[in-house]
Amino acid sequence: MKKLLLAAVISAMTLPAFAQTATPRLDAREAHQQERIAQGIRSGELTAKETRQLEKREAKLQHDEAVAKSDGVVTKQERRALQREADRDSRAIARKKHNDRVQ
């Protein structure tokens, strides 16, 4: 019984920590942007160089998200900065997909 109680207390203590670092909106945006890049590759709208550049931007966003989560709390300012970075990446995807370069 003591082990069960101890496990319940530990899980209750760690649960808020996970909630503070959750970024579901950003994760959904990242997945959508990856799909947009993949669609651009399939359709030939993105060249190999453009794809590398966009993938590099997405990797930086993932790294910045990991850095924000590293202390256990993603603050409002960090969330805002990550969303702005995702906005810039989204615009870059749109620009590169709709320029005149094709594969």
N, C-alpha and C positions, 0 to 999 in steps of 0.2 A: 504494500500500500504506500509506503514511504517513497519507493522508486517511482510509482505512478504520479504521486503528488509532486515530486521533484521535477519529473519530466513535464508536467503541466505548467509549473511555474517557469521553467526555463523557456518553454515554447511561448508562453505569454510575454515574457520579457523580450524575446528576440523578434516577435511579430511586428511591433512598431518600428523596429530598425529597418525591416524590409520595406515597410510602407513608405518610409521617408526617402528611400532611394529609388522608388519605382518611377519610371518615366514612360507610361504606356502610350501617351500621345506621340512622344518623340520616336518610340519604337515603331509605331504604326507608320509614321512619316518615313522613317528610314526604309521600311519594307516597301512602301509604295514607290519611293524614289529608286530603289534597286530594281523594281519591276519596270519603271519607266526607262531606265538605262538598258535593261535587257530587251525591252521592246524596240528601242532605238537601234540596238545591235542587229536584231532579227530583221528589221525593216531596211537596214542599210543607211538610216539617217545619221548614224554616228560612225565616224572613222575610228580606226584603232587608237590613234593618238588622243582623240576626244574622249574615248572610253577610258583610257588610262588616266587622263586628267580628272574625269568625273569620279572614278573609283578612288583616286587619291583623296579627293575632297570628302567622299563618304567615309573613308578610313580615318581621316582627321576628325570628323564629327564623332565617330565611335570612340576614338581615343579621348576626345574632350569630354564625352559623356562618362567614360570610365574614370577620368580624373575627378570629375564633379562628384561621382559616387564614392570615391576612395575614402573620404572621411566619414562616411555613413549617413550623410545628409545632403540632399540636393536642395539648395536654397532657392528662393524665388528669383534672385538675380542670376544664379547659374542656369535655372530653367529658361529664363528670358534670353540669356546669351546663347544657349543651345538652340532655341527656337529661331533666333535671328540667323544663326549659322545655317540651320536647315533651310530657312527662307532663301538665303544666298545660294545654297547648293541647288535648290529647286529652280531658281531663275537661271542658273548656269546650265542645268539640264535642258530647260526650254530653249535657251539661246543656241546651244550646240545642236539640238535636234532640228531646229528650224532655220539654220544657216544653209548656205548653198553647197556645202561640202557633203558628199555622199561616198559611201564605200563601194 
